[in-house]
Amino acid sequence: MSGTSQQPSLSTRGLTIRFGGHVAVNAVTADFYPGTLTVIVGPNGAGKTTYFNLVSGQLAGTAGSVFVGGQDVTRHGPAKRTRLGIGRAFQLTNLFPHLSVLENVRLAVQARAGMGLNIWSVWSSHRELIARAEHYLERVHLSARRDAWVGTLSHGDQRKLEVAILLALEPSIMMFDEPTAGMSVDEVPVVLDLIHQVKEERNKTVLLVEHKMDVVRALADRIIVLHNGTLVADGQPAEVMQSKIVQEAYLGTPEHA
Ligand SMILES: Nc1ncnc2c1ncn2[C@@H]1O[C@H](COP(=O)(O)OP(=O)(O)OP(=O)(O)O)[C@@H](O)[C@H]1O
């Protein structure tokens, strides 16, 4: 884990949500730091995606708080949290199906340019926006599909496009929810390599929900385990994977090993 003397870029305090009588996320307190990739694991229904929804603002909690860079964002919606640096991939609904692949990324580049890079947005020409969009498409190996309508892309290519859009928005906090789910075997390494590159840059706070243990082992600087909505383990991968509670709750089962 990155040095704890740093200020966390993201924190949750007692974050809780109830759906009727069911507590899906139960008083989760955690700090996340730049340069650290944290994988959130747990059995199906443990609350991982719901926790992501609470952090990104898609859901409002029943109790608790979310802080970005020390600022309380609990009452902010997703758009404002995005402006403060939270970026989340794999909300496929964010894609524009009737625009080309390149246009989708270009819009993200343009949105980023309007988010504080004022000088850049004044002098940048359409051509420069396109050049940046092309750069992100190259990073996800989608250049060959640049002129295709998004609606015609395979599921795997749509997910790669989501990563390109996330990169183009340049968030300081990047959230990936099972980024390779539904991808064909040959598509998986492209996305994993990219997440690895982002991690190697050591300046982003990365949160990843992942079921595949080989991916967890390859990428995690830190692992958080949720079980029935509760944080039951949090620490360095070797330590967390060895812990009894994790072995019993999740990692030790042949299905996930
Ligand atoms: N909008 C909702 N209304 C009611 N219950 C919900 C809602 N969203 C999630 N839940 C419940 O909250 C619990 C946590 O769900 P969540 O999807 O966060 O789990 P998860 O850990 O992401 O699971 P998986 O690994 O299967 O994706 C589940 O019991 C789920 O049924």
PDBQT file of the ligand as one rigid body, heavy atoms in Angstrom, charges set to zero:
ROOT
HETATM    1  N1  LIG A 301     -31.362  -1.516  -6.353  1.00  0.00    +0.000 N 
HETATM    2  C1  LIG A 301     -31.400  -2.556  -5.516  1.00  0.00    +0.000 A 
HETATM    3  N2  LIG A 301     -32.530  -2.884  -4.855  1.00  0.00    +0.000 NA
HETATM    4  C2  LIG A 301     -32.549  -3.921  -3.995  1.00  0.00    +0.000 A 
HETATM    5  N3  LIG A 301     -31.494  -4.702  -3.710  1.00  0.00    +0.000 NA
HETATM    6  C3  LIG A 301     -30.333  -4.426  -4.344  1.00  0.00    +0.000 A 
HETATM    7  C4  LIG A 301     -30.227  -3.344  -5.277  1.00  0.00    +0.000 A 
HETATM    8  N4  LIG A 301     -28.952  -3.324  -5.735  1.00  0.00    +0.000 NA
HETATM    9  C5  LIG A 301     -28.296  -4.340  -5.126  1.00  0.00    +0.000 A 
HETATM   10  N5  LIG A 301     -29.141  -5.009  -4.291  1.00  0.00    +0.000 N 
HETATM   11  C6  LIG A 301     -28.774  -6.134  -3.436  1.00  0.00    +0.000 C 
HETATM   12  O1  LIG A 301     -27.638  -5.754  -2.704  1.00  0.00    +0.000 OA
HETATM   13  C7  LIG A 301     -26.756  -6.854  -2.562  1.00  0.00    +0.000 C 
HETATM   14  C8  LIG A 301     -25.393  -6.494  -3.086  1.00  0.00    +0.000 C 
HETATM   15  O2  LIG A 301     -25.429  -6.478  -4.510  1.00  0.00    +0.000 OA
HETATM   16  P1  LIG A 301     -24.172  -6.104  -5.400  1.00  0.00    +0.000 P 
HETATM   17  O3  LIG A 301     -24.608  -6.170  -6.815  1.00  0.00    +0.000 OA
HETATM   18  O4  LIG A 301     -23.563  -4.868  -4.909  1.00  0.00    +0.000 OA
HETATM   19  O5  LIG A 301     -23.192  -7.327  -5.073  1.00  0.00    +0.000 OA
HETATM   20  P2  LIG A 301     -21.824  -7.682  -5.783  1.00  0.00    +0.000 P 
HETATM   21  O6  LIG A 301     -20.859  -7.977  -4.698  1.00  0.00    +0.000 OA
HETATM   22  O7  LIG A 301     -21.445  -6.645  -6.759  1.00  0.00    +0.000 OA
HETATM   23  O8  LIG A 301     -22.209  -9.030  -6.525  1.00  0.00    +0.000 OA
HETATM   24  P3  LIG A 301     -21.680  -9.663  -7.899  1.00  0.00    +0.000 P 
HETATM   25  O9  LIG A 301     -20.302 -10.146  -7.618  1.00  0.00    +0.000 OA
HETATM   26  O10 LIG A 301     -22.639 -10.769  -8.141  1.00  0.00    +0.000 OA
HETATM   27  O11 LIG A 301     -21.736  -8.595  -8.953  1.00  0.00    +0.000 OA
HETATM   28  C9  LIG A 301     -27.413  -8.030  -3.267  1.00  0.00    +0.000 C 
HETATM   29  O12 LIG A 301     -28.105  -8.786  -2.301  1.00  0.00    +0.000 OA
HETATM   30  C10 LIG A 301     -28.352  -7.363  -4.229  1.00  0.00    +0.000 C 
HETATM   31  O13 LIG A 301     -29.448  -8.186  -4.502  1.00  0.00    +0.000 OA
ENDROOT
TORSDOF 0
